[in-house]
Amino acid sequence: MYQYSDFDAAYVAERNRQFRAQVERRIDGSLTEDEFRPLRLMNGLYLQLHAYMLRVAIPYGTLNSGQMRQLAMIADKFDKGYGHFTTRQNIQYNWPKLPDVPDILDALADVQMHAIQTSGNTIRNVTADHFAGAAADEVADPRPVAELIRQWSTDHPEFQFLPRKFKVAVAGGKIDRAVTRAHDVGIRIVERDGQIGYEIIVGGGLGRTPMIGKTIHDFLPEADLLPYLEAIVSVWNLLGRRDNKYKARIKITVHENGLDEIKRLVDDRFALIRPQFSGVDQALLAEIKAQFQPPAFRNAPEDAFAAAYDADPLFRSWADTNLAEHRAPGYAIVQISIKKHGDTPGDATSEQMRVMADLAERYGHDELRISHEQNVILPHVHKSDLPAIYAALRDVDLHTANIGLVSDIIACPGMDYCALATARSIPIAQQIAVRFDELKLEHEIGDLKIKISGCINACGHHHVGHIGILGLDRAGVENYQITLGGDATDDAKIGERAGPGFSYTEIVPAIERLVKAYLDHRTSKDETFAQAYTRLGAAPFKAALYPEKEARANAA
């Protein structure tokens, strides 16, 4: 993984020094809250419902054991003993005290981490496929590209005051695990005639106007990536709406001007600025790639895995659900669920963080990933070590076998923490998980993505859930809308609103009726919810959601 240069370390230290002085001025009253706000946002510090919240960058979701242990230390010393992993592969601390934030940032710098550009109208933390460097279907590791973009975008003088925030995702596999079509810019690494290039997707995004991104270039040569990306952001920076923040994202700019016109403007800008790069970016990319070499995989017998798989049904269930295929023989990708039934999705205690760090150091070539699905990944684990890993995870309640199942829910913090939220997300996610655990139906149901957002900003990605839940305020009462048929993968699409919303007490029974309708209508156990919805359309699912309406229609 990438190691800071002397320049990186000095840059972060100077940013922290500046912010420490700004915090001191806020505390002594020299700065008002209005004056302090843009300064704190540049350093990932929000003022939420109950306290400050610090969002720490985990670039492209990659961590080592020392960094994870430092996150645990910060949780214990400066927060309430836990952290929250987000859909942008970051971690948030919900309870830091303002005087402590400079010390937290210095502690992060000690392990080559920071909170720069995790907020504000700038290019945010670059996300990537959480199986990067390990996936069997990988064309190329996306992390060097993501690191190149991180370095280029950090404090880029032209892009610090954009019309709105700007999000970039990079995927390197034949399967899209980075939701690239729901980003302002998505980058897919592709191969054509033995050459590596990029499919560039522009204008995606969720929120109050959800849109699926469109391909603006189907095969951009590798050497052209950075100038082309700069051309895209430059064009949007000039065209983007600043008169209305709800229309300021690039998806609206693409929609209002048309993809062909945006492509023309981008091509013109690209032709102008491309010579200015003079190959410097490619030399830097080569240096970065050298730091992302695969680990020295070992060749060892798999007998311990086979014996545990045959002898222990709980281990077998976990292995069947939480492991993914690795590119190296004898290895597996371990997905650690941070979604124990009834717990807050994405929350990990300091003890759990330390155990995951220990496992990565001992068994996982000292690498961890954070997924946009709010889980933690050990990307490189030899199968002979899986029984020991499972036993260690079981000791700290991290052994839940539910990856990709009903209870593996993406949920934003909602009204429990967020000042923008209009409804609670966390309790709904907890209740759904507990209910389907009681019914013992999760494995029978199979692959089903439920995503929950507590407001229209869609931080829970509800638009692209097979079942999406959006919490809204209706005259002071929480109301939950359901969308159906969304998809976050290669065939990305926005879910369709099913109909009227449900109250807080009605939403979990509604989801239960919906899922049971799927079980009744599927052709076989192999037909997933998404496949059944595509085959049948919305009608049978709406009938299950609104039985009174169906009864009235039948009576008429």
Secondary structure, 3 states (H helix, E strand, C coil): CCCCCHHHHHHHHHHHHHHHHHHHHHHCCCCCHHHHHHHHHCCCEEECCCCEEEEEECHHHEECHHHHHHHHHHHHHHCCCEEEECCCCCEEECCCCHHHHHHHHHHHHHCCCECCCCCCCCECCCEECCCCCCECCECCCCHHHHHHHHHHHCCCCCCCCCCCCECEEEECECCCCCCHHHCCEEEEEEEECCEEEEEEEECCECCCCCECCEEEEEEEEHHHHHHHHHHHHHHHHHHCCCCCHHHCCHHHHHHHHCHHHHHHHHHHHHHHHHHHHCCHHHHHHHHHHHHHCCCCCCCCCCHHHHHHHHHCHHHHHHHHHHEEEECCCCEEEEEECCCCCCCCCCEEEHHHHHHHHHHHHHHCCCCEEECCCCCEEEEEEEHHHHHHHHHHHHHCCCCCCCCCCCCCCEECCHHHCCCCCCCCCHHHHHHHHHHHHHHCCHHHHCCCCEEEECCCCCCCCHHHCCEEEEEEEECCEEEEEEEECCECCCCCECCEECCCCEECCCHHHHHHHHHHHHHHHCCCCCCCHHHHHHHHCCHHHHHHHCHHHHHHHHHC
